[in-house]
Structure formats: structure tokens, C-alpha cells
């Protein structure tokens, strides 16, 4: 989603994000730009076998 024109990400997509909170003594700093993988979404995901996955 970094250089593409897509507006939304789904589970498993790699996105570019900004660090909002950082723990002291970590290599990540607040407001740093990182690549991240989307693990959970509120929007349900329908699999090919018909199973629906949703995180509340």
C-alpha cells in the first residue's frame, strides 16, 4: 500500500506505518516509519472453504 493507489488493507498485506508509541531502549523510535503486516481487522474475512474470520 505504500506506493500503490489502494486505500484499504486486508489481512496479510504489508503496509507502511508510523510508530505511535515506543518502549524505552528499543531500536524503534516514536514517529519512525516502518513496514508492518496486517494481522487483525474488524472487517470479516471469508475464506475459500466458506469459513468467516472476524476479530471483535
PyMOL commands that set and color helices and strands:
alter all, ss='L'
color gray80, all
select strands_A, chain A and resi 14-18+33-37+45-46+52-53
alter strands_A, ss='S'
color yellow, strands_A
deselect
rebuild
show_as cartoon
